[in-house]
Amino acid sequence: MLRILKLPLPDISFPEIPRDLELRGIWGGRMTTSALARLGKTFQIAFRNICRNRRRSMLTLMTLVLGSTGLILIGGFFDNLILSLREQYIHSLTGHLQVSAQGYYDKGASSPFKYLLKNSSQVEDVAAKNPHVRYTVPVLKMSGMVSSEETSVAVIVFASDPDKLNKMGSYQHVNEKQSSIHIREGKALSSDDRYGAVLGQGLMKSLGLKVGDSFNLISTREAGAIDGMTLTVRGVFQTIFKDYDDRAIQINLTAAQSLWAIPDQIHNLLVVLDETENTEGVKAALLSQFQGAGQQLEVVTWEEQGHYVRQAKALLQKIFHTLLVIIAFIVFFSIANTINMVLFERMREFGTMMAIGANHRSVFWMIFAEAILLGLIGSTLGLLVGWGFSELVTALKLELPPPPQGNNIAYVVIALSPSLFLLTFATVMVSNLLSAILPAYRASHIKIVNALGYV
């Protein structure tokens, strides 16, 4: 008879790992080792489920990628339009800052001789000391009447130092085919051309003049006397603001000071900075310096003057936010439909899990973990694809029609920024997670008997 001998096993014991060992994260919270292990296991199973259900996962990822790419392209296009309009406005009309006598911004148009800067050289010296100031442009603005052989037109006379004005107007944004003040015909003013003038394109057509023709400029001095001078057309300029081009004439500052009998006086000192983002900081610094020197001056930013720019920016932002909501809803319902189809196909699987001991919360978080992983992967891929398409569109240099208020042809350029990437990622990710909550809740709370018999 065969006997089975029972040999005693050696008594080997291992130290038991506490189930509730606390781990402190870098965020200062606490998580037990068992909870951390369960969380890792949940995401591991979720990832395997994503790989197993490839067709459904690909549909979800495509929705996320297309939504992210669309937001990147639309948002970047609108951001560049706003930047382009802002910079063109600054470098053609106002500079980043406008320094003038106290009260000029509100009342200067009706009483131009009461708000003159008589110490402009001192003001210019103070502004030049700021490290963010590139250069300054002295300006006189008056109204007048221009007469040709055919007609007479009321105009805005913009008198400045030609060299500095040309420097400011030569700015060209990344997507523009032309500079801020584009000379379409003839040439720009020069400092030694005392009686030359450059007319806006619309004004030139109204007067029926051409380059080389002479015309008369008539204006009123401070005492009420009417005086005038004969000027010669040197060129025709164009900006993105058609209304300005229809009424403006640019002449030499010294000629204007002589016409109005106000030597060495100006209305504004336009300050051009190295970066537009430094506008508010430089304004505060200049106001403090002027007050310390006992000078009663006002400093107005381009944004305070740019009513049209503010309106255009607000309009484009509203359009983008509307499209953002529409795309978020499309992502929400598309992914919710896909997740519902997936869950119906896996209902028996969930019933089996609950039958062997998984609770409702475990099933819910397993489904929700799949949504989190799909959202992270899809949103990240969408940002990469959006970045790639934006670079491609920018490189193609597709032409845009001119804006409503101007006639400067531009290229399609997508301006990317960290805030746009963050907004896109958050929008698509949140829409994806919200779309998974209700299906996950329904799947995790179905009765086990119904789930096991589901067809």
Secondary structure as a PSIPRED ss2 file (coil, helix, strand):
# PSIPRED VFORMAT (PSIPRED V4.0)

   1 M C   1.000  0.000  0.000
   2 L C   1.000  0.000  0.000
   3 R C   1.000  0.000  0.000
   4 I C   1.000  0.000  0.000
   5 L C   1.000  0.000  0.000
   6 K C   1.000  0.000  0.000
   7 L C   1.000  0.000  0.000
   8 P C   1.000  0.000  0.000
   9 L C   1.000  0.000  0.000
  10 P C   1.000  0.000  0.000
  11 D C   1.000  0.000  0.000
  12 I C   1.000  0.000  0.000
  13 S C   1.000  0.000  0.000
  14 F C   1.000  0.000  0.000
  15 P C   1.000  0.000  0.000
  16 E C   1.000  0.000  0.000
  17 I C   1.000  0.000  0.000
  18 P C   1.000  0.000  0.000
  19 R C   1.000  0.000  0.000
  20 D C   1.000  0.000  0.000
  21 L C   1.000  0.000  0.000
  22 E E   0.000  0.000  1.000
  23 L E   0.000  0.000  1.000
  24 R E   0.000  0.000  1.000
  25 G C   1.000  0.000  0.000
  26 I C   1.000  0.000  0.000
  27 W C   1.000  0.000  0.000
  28 G C   1.000  0.000  0.000
  29 G C   1.000  0.000  0.000
  30 R E   0.000  0.000  1.000
  31 M E   0.000  0.000  1.000
  32 T E   0.000  0.000  1.000
  33 T H   0.000  1.000  0.000
  34 S H   0.000  1.000  0.000
  35 A H   0.000  1.000  0.000
  36 L H   0.000  1.000  0.000
  37 A H   0.000  1.000  0.000
  38 R H   0.000  1.000  0.000
  39 L H   0.000  1.000  0.000
  40 G H   0.000  1.000  0.000
  41 K H   0.000  1.000  0.000
  42 T H   0.000  1.000  0.000
  43 F H   0.000  1.000  0.000
  44 Q H   0.000  1.000  0.000
  45 I H   0.000  1.000  0.000
  46 A H   0.000  1.000  0.000
  47 F H   0.000  1.000  0.000
  48 R H   0.000  1.000  0.000
  49 N H   0.000  1.000  0.000
  50 I H   0.000  1.000  0.000
  51 C H   0.000  1.000  0.000
  52 R H   0.000  1.000  0.000
  53 N C   1.000  0.000  0.000
  54 R H   0.000  1.000  0.000
  55 R H   0.000  1.000  0.000
  56 R H   0.000  1.000  0.000
  57 S H   0.000  1.000  0.000
  58 M H   0.000  1.000  0.000
  59 L H   0.000  1.000  0.000
  60 T H   0.000  1.000  0.000
  61 L H   0.000  1.000  0.000
  62 M H   0.000  1.000  0.000
  63 T H   0.000  1.000  0.000
  64 L H   0.000  1.000  0.000
  65 V H   0.000  1.000  0.000
  66 L H   0.000  1.000  0.000
  67 G H   0.000  1.000  0.000
  68 S H   0.000  1.000  0.000
  69 T H   0.000  1.000  0.000
  70 G H   0.000  1.000  0.000
  71 L H   0.000  1.000  0.000
  72 I H   0.000  1.000  0.000
  73 L H   0.000  1.000  0.000
  74 I H   0.000  1.000  0.000
  75 G H   0.000  1.000  0.000
  76 G H   0.000  1.000  0.000
  77 F H   0.000  1.000  0.000
  78 F H   0.000  1.000  0.000
  79 D H   0.000  1.000  0.000
  80 N H   0.000  1.000  0.000
  81 L H   0.000  1.000  0.000
  82 I H   0.000  1.000  0.000
  83 L H   0.000  1.000  0.000
  84 S H   0.000  1.000  0.000
  85 L H   0.000  1.000  0.000
  86 R H   0.000  1.000  0.000
  87 E H   0.000  1.000  0.000
  88 Q H   0.000  1.000  0.000
  89 Y H   0.000  1.000  0.000
  90 I H   0.000  1.000  0.000
  91 H H   0.000  1.000  0.000
  92 S H   0.000  1.000  0.000
  93 L H   0.000  1.000  0.000
  94 T H   0.000  1.000  0.000
  95 G C   1.000  0.000  0.000
  96 H C   1.000  0.000  0.000
  97 L E   0.000  0.000  1.000
  98 Q E   0.000  0.000  1.000
  99 V E   0.000  0.000  1.000
 100 S E   0.000  0.000  1.000
 101 A E   0.000  0.000  1.000
 102 Q C   1.000  0.000  0.000
 103 G C   1.000  0.000  0.000
 104 Y H   0.000  1.000  0.000
 105 Y H   0.000  1.000  0.000
 106 D H   0.000  1.000  0.000
 107 K H   0.000  1.000  0.000
 108 G C   1.000  0.000  0.000
 109 A C   1.000  0.000  0.000
 110 S C   1.000  0.000  0.000
 111 S C   1.000  0.000  0.000
 112 P H   0.000  1.000  0.000
 113 F H   0.000  1.000  0.000
 114 K H   0.000  1.000  0.000
 115 Y C   1.000  0.000  0.000
 116 L C   1.000  0.000  0.000
 117 L E   0.000  0.000  1.000
 118 K C   1.000  0.000  0.000
 119 N C   1.000  0.000  0.000
 120 S H   0.000  1.000  0.000
 121 S H   0.000  1.000  0.000
 122 Q H   0.000  1.000  0.000
 123 V H   0.000  1.000  0.000
 124 E H   0.000  1.000  0.000
 125 D H   0.000  1.000  0.000
 126 V H   0.000  1.000  0.000
 127 A H   0.000  1.000  0.000
 128 A H   0.000  1.000  0.000
 129 K C   1.000  0.000  0.000
 130 N C   1.000  0.000  0.000
 131 P C   1.000  0.000  0.000
 132 H C   1.000  0.000  0.000
 133 V E   0.000  0.000  1.000
 134 R E   0.000  0.000  1.000
 135 Y E   0.000  0.000  1.000
 136 T E   0.000  0.000  1.000
 137 V E   0.000  0.000  1.000
 138 P E   0.000  0.000  1.000
 139 V E   0.000  0.000  1.000
 140 L E   0.000  0.000  1.000
 141 K E   0.000  0.000  1.000
 142 M E   0.000  0.000  1.000
 143 S E   0.000  0.000  1.000
 144 G E   0.000  0.000  1.000
 145 M E   0.000  0.000  1.000
 146 V E   0.000  0.000  1.000
 147 S E   0.000  0.000  1.000
 148 S C   1.000  0.000  0.000
 149 E C   1.000  0.000  0.000
 150 E C   1.000  0.000  0.000
 151 T C   1.000  0.000  0.000
 152 S E   0.000  0.000  1.000
 153 V E   0.000  0.000  1.000
 154 A E   0.000  0.000  1.000
 155 V E   0.000  0.000  1.000
 156 I E   0.000  0.000  1.000
 157 V E   0.000  0.000  1.000
 158 F E   0.000  0.000  1.000
 159 A E   0.000  0.000  1.000
 160 S E   0.000  0.000  1.000
 161 D C   1.000  0.000  0.000
 162 P H   0.000  1.000  0.000
 163 D H   0.000  1.000  0.000
 164 K H   0.000  1.000  0.000
 165 L H   0.000  1.000  0.000
 166 N H   0.000  1.000  0.000
 167 K H   0.000  1.000  0.000
 168 M H   0.000  1.000  0.000
 169 G H   0.000  1.000  0.000
 170 S C   1.000  0.000  0.000
 171 Y C   1.000  0.000  0.000
 172 Q C   1.000  0.000  0.000
 173 H C   1.000  0.000  0.000
 174 V C   1.000  0.000  0.000
 175 N C   1.000  0.000  0.000
 176 E E   0.000  0.000  1.000
 177 K C   1.000  0.000  0.000
 178 Q C   1.000  0.000  0.000
 179 S C   1.000  0.000  0.000
 180 S C   1.000  0.000  0.000
 181 I C   1.000  0.000  0.000
 182 H E   0.000  0.000  1.000
 183 I E   0.000  0.000  1.000
 184 R E   0.000  0.000  1.000
 185 E E   0.000  0.000  1.000
 186 G E   0.000  0.000  1.000
 187 K C   1.000  0.000  0.000
 188 A C   1.000  0.000  0.000
 189 L C   1.000  0.000  0.000
 190 S C   1.000  0.000  0.000
 191 S C   1.000  0.000  0.000
 192 D C   1.000  0.000  0.000
 193 D C   1.000  0.000  0.000
 194 R C   1.000  0.000  0.000
 195 Y C   1.000  0.000  0.000
 196 G E   0.000  0.000  1.000
 197 A E   0.000  0.000  1.000
 198 V E   0.000  0.000  1.000
 199 L E   0.000  0.000  1.000
 200 G E   0.000  0.000  1.000
 201 Q H   0.000  1.000  0.000
 202 G H   0.000  1.000  0.000
 203 L H   0.000  1.000  0.000
 204 M H   0.000  1.000  0.000
 205 K H   0.000  1.000  0.000
 206 S H   0.000  1.000  0.000
 207 L H   0.000  1.000  0.000
 208 G C   1.000  0.000  0.000
 209 L C   1.000  0.000  0.000
 210 K C   1.000  0.000  0.000
 211 V C   1.000  0.000  0.000
 212 G C   1.000  0.000  0.000
 213 D C   1.000  0.000  0.000
 214 S E   0.000  0.000  1.000
 215 F E   0.000  0.000  1.000
 216 N E   0.000  0.000  1.000
 217 L E   0.000  0.000  1.000
 218 I E   0.000  0.000  1.000
 219 S E   0.000  0.000  1.000
 220 T E   0.000  0.000  1.000
 221 R C   1.000  0.000  0.000
 222 E C   1.000  0.000  0.000
 223 A C   1.000  0.000  0.000
 224 G C   1.000  0.000  0.000
 225 A C   1.000  0.000  0.000
 226 I E   0.000  0.000  1.000
 227 D E   0.000  0.000  1.000
 228 G E   0.000  0.000  1.000
 229 M E   0.000  0.000  1.000
 230 T E   0.000  0.000  1.000
 231 L E   0.000  0.000  1.000
 232 T E   0.000  0.000  1.000
 233 V E   0.000  0.000  1.000
 234 R E   0.000  0.000  1.000
 235 G E   0.000  0.000  1.000
 236 V E   0.000  0.000  1.000
 237 F E   0.000  0.000  1.000
 238 Q E   0.000  0.000  1.000
 239 T C   1.000  0.000  0.000
 240 I C   1.000  0.000  0.000
 241 F C   1.000  0.000  0.000
 242 K H   0.000  1.000  0.000
 243 D H   0.000  1.000  0.000
 244 Y H   0.000  1.000  0.000
 245 D H   0.000  1.000  0.000
 246 D C   1.000  0.000  0.000
 247 R C   1.000  0.000  0.000
 248 A E   0.000  0.000  1.000
 249 I E   0.000  0.000  1.000
 250 Q E   0.000  0.000  1.000
 251 I E   0.000  0.000  1.000
 252 N E   0.000  0.000  1.000
 253 L H   0.000  1.000  0.000
 254 T H   0.000  1.000  0.000
 255 A H   0.000  1.000  0.000
 256 A H   0.000  1.000  0.000
 257 Q H   0.000  1.000  0.000
 258 S H   0.000  1.000  0.000
 259 L H   0.000  1.000  0.000
 260 W C   1.000  0.000  0.000
 261 A C   1.000  0.000  0.000
 262 I C   1.000  0.000  0.000
 263 P C   1.000  0.000  0.000
 264 D C   1.000  0.000  0.000
 265 Q C   1.000  0.000  0.000
 266 I E   0.000  0.000  1.000
 267 H C   1.000  0.000  0.000
 268 N E   0.000  0.000  1.000
 269 L E   0.000  0.000  1.000
 270 L E   0.000  0.000  1.000
 271 V E   0.000  0.000  1.000
 272 V E   0.000  0.000  1.000
 273 L E   0.000  0.000  1.000
 274 D C   1.000  0.000  0.000
 275 E C   1.000  0.000  0.000
 276 T H   0.000  1.000  0.000
 277 E H   0.000  1.000  0.000
 278 N H   0.000  1.000  0.000
 279 T H   0.000  1.000  0.000
 280 E H   0.000  1.000  0.000
 281 G H   0.000  1.000  0.000
 282 V H   0.000  1.000  0.000
 283 K H   0.000  1.000  0.000
 284 A H   0.000  1.000  0.000
 285 A H   0.000  1.000  0.000
 286 L H   0.000  1.000  0.000
 287 L H   0.000  1.000  0.000
 288 S H   0.000  1.000  0.000
 289 Q H   0.000  1.000  0.000
 290 F H   0.000  1.000  0.000
 291 Q H   0.000  1.000  0.000
 292 G H   0.000  1.000  0.000
 293 A C   1.000  0.000  0.000
 294 G C   1.000  0.000  0.000
 295 Q C   1.000  0.000  0.000
 296 Q C   1.000  0.000  0.000
 297 L E   0.000  0.000  1.000
 298 E E   0.000  0.000  1.000
 299 V E   0.000  0.000  1.000
 300 V E   0.000  0.000  1.000
 301 T E   0.000  0.000  1.000
 302 W H   0.000  1.000  0.000
 303 E H   0.000  1.000  0.000
 304 E H   0.000  1.000  0.000
 305 Q H   0.000  1.000  0.000
 306 G C   1.000  0.000  0.000
 307 H H   0.000  1.000  0.000
 308 Y H   0.000  1.000  0.000
 309 V H   0.000  1.000  0.000
 310 R H   0.000  1.000  0.000
 311 Q H   0.000  1.000  0.000
 312 A H   0.000  1.000  0.000
 313 K H   0.000  1.000  0.000
 314 A H   0.000  1.000  0.000
 315 L H   0.000  1.000  0.000
 316 L H   0.000  1.000  0.000
 317 Q H   0.000  1.000  0.000
 318 K H   0.000  1.000  0.000
 319 I H   0.000  1.000  0.000
 320 F H   0.000  1.000  0.000
 321 H H   0.000  1.000  0.000
 322 T H   0.000  1.000  0.000
 323 L H   0.000  1.000  0.000
 324 L H   0.000  1.000  0.000
 325 V H   0.000  1.000  0.000
 326 I H   0.000  1.000  0.000
 327 I H   0.000  1.000  0.000
 328 A H   0.000  1.000  0.000
 329 F H   0.000  1.000  0.000
 330 I H   0.000  1.000  0.000
 331 V H   0.000  1.000  0.000
 332 F H   0.000  1.000  0.000
 333 F H   0.000  1.000  0.000
 334 S H   0.000  1.000  0.000
 335 I H   0.000  1.000  0.000
 336 A H   0.000  1.000  0.000
 337 N H   0.000  1.000  0.000
 338 T H   0.000  1.000  0.000
 339 I H   0.000  1.000  0.000
 340 N H   0.000  1.000  0.000
 341 M H   0.000  1.000  0.000
 342 V H   0.000  1.000  0.000
 343 L H   0.000  1.000  0.000
 344 F H   0.000  1.000  0.000
 345 E H   0.000  1.000  0.000
 346 R C   1.000  0.000  0.000
 347 M H   0.000  1.000  0.000
 348 R H   0.000  1.000  0.000
 349 E H   0.000  1.000  0.000
 350 F H   0.000  1.000  0.000
 351 G H   0.000  1.000  0.000
 352 T H   0.000  1.000  0.000
 353 M H   0.000  1.000  0.000
 354 M H   0.000  1.000  0.000
 355 A H   0.000  1.000  0.000
 356 I C   1.000  0.000  0.000
 357 G C   1.000  0.000  0.000
 358 A C   1.000  0.000  0.000
 359 N C   1.000  0.000  0.000
 360 H H   0.000  1.000  0.000
 361 R H   0.000  1.000  0.000
 362 S H   0.000  1.000  0.000
 363 V H   0.000  1.000  0.000
 364 F H   0.000  1.000  0.000
 365 W H   0.000  1.000  0.000
 366 M H   0.000  1.000  0.000
 367 I H   0.000  1.000  0.000
 368 F H   0.000  1.000  0.000
 369 A H   0.000  1.000  0.000
 370 E H   0.000  1.000  0.000
 371 A H   0.000  1.000  0.000
 372 I H   0.000  1.000  0.000
 373 L H   0.000  1.000  0.000
 374 L H   0.000  1.000  0.000
 375 G H   0.000  1.000  0.000
 376 L H   0.000  1.000  0.000
 377 I H   0.000  1.000  0.000
 378 G H   0.000  1.000  0.000
 379 S H   0.000  1.000  0.000
 380 T H   0.000  1.000  0.000
 381 L H   0.000  1.000  0.000
 382 G H   0.000  1.000  0.000
 383 L H   0.000  1.000  0.000
 384 L H   0.000  1.000  0.000
 385 V H   0.000  1.000  0.000
 386 G H   0.000  1.000  0.000
 387 W H   0.000  1.000  0.000
 388 G H   0.000  1.000  0.000
 389 F H   0.000  1.000  0.000
 390 S H   0.000  1.000  0.000
 391 E H   0.000  1.000  0.000
 392 L H   0.000  1.000  0.000
 393 V H   0.000  1.000  0.000
 394 T H   0.000  1.000  0.000
 395 A H   0.000  1.000  0.000
 396 L H   0.000  1.000  0.000
 397 K C   1.000  0.000  0.000
 398 L C   1.000  0.000  0.000
 399 E E   0.000  0.000  1.000
 400 L E   0.000  0.000  1.000
 401 P C   1.000  0.000  0.000
 402 P C   1.000  0.000  0.000
 403 P C   1.000  0.000  0.000
 404 P C   1.000  0.000  0.000
 405 Q C   1.000  0.000  0.000
 406 G C   1.000  0.000  0.000
 407 N C   1.000  0.000  0.000
 408 N C   1.000  0.000  0.000
 409 I C   1.000  0.000  0.000
 410 A E   0.000  0.000  1.000
 411 Y E   0.000  0.000  1.000
 412 V C   1.000  0.000  0.000
 413 V C   1.000  0.000  0.000
 414 I C   1.000  0.000  0.000
 415 A C   1.000  0.000  0.000
 416 L C   1.000  0.000  0.000
 417 S C   1.000  0.000  0.000
 418 P H   0.000  1.000  0.000
 419 S H   0.000  1.000  0.000
 420 L H   0.000  1.000  0.000
 421 F H   0.000  1.000  0.000
 422 L H   0.000  1.000  0.000
 423 L H   0.000  1.000  0.000
 424 T H   0.000  1.000  0.000
 425 F H   0.000  1.000  0.000
 426 A H   0.000  1.000  0.000
 427 T H   0.000  1.000  0.000
 428 V H   0.000  1.000  0.000
 429 M H   0.000  1.000  0.000
 430 V H   0.000  1.000  0.000
 431 S H   0.000  1.000  0.000
 432 N H   0.000  1.000  0.000
 433 L H   0.000  1.000  0.000
 434 L H   0.000  1.000  0.000
 435 S H   0.000  1.000  0.000
 436 A H   0.000  1.000  0.000
 437 I H   0.000  1.000  0.000
 438 L H   0.000  1.000  0.000
 439 P H   0.000  1.000  0.000
 440 A H   0.000  1.000  0.000
 441 Y H   0.000  1.000  0.000
 442 R H   0.000  1.000  0.000
 443 A H   0.000  1.000  0.000
 444 S H   0.000  1.000  0.000
 445 H C   1.000  0.000  0.000
 446 I C   1.000  0.000  0.000
 447 K C   1.000  0.000  0.000
 448 I H   0.000  1.000  0.000
 449 V H   0.000  1.000  0.000
 450 N H   0.000  1.000  0.000
 451 A H   0.000  1.000  0.000
 452 L H   0.000  1.000  0.000
 453 G C   1.000  0.000  0.000
 454 Y C   1.000  0.000  0.000
 455 V C   1.000  0.000  0.000
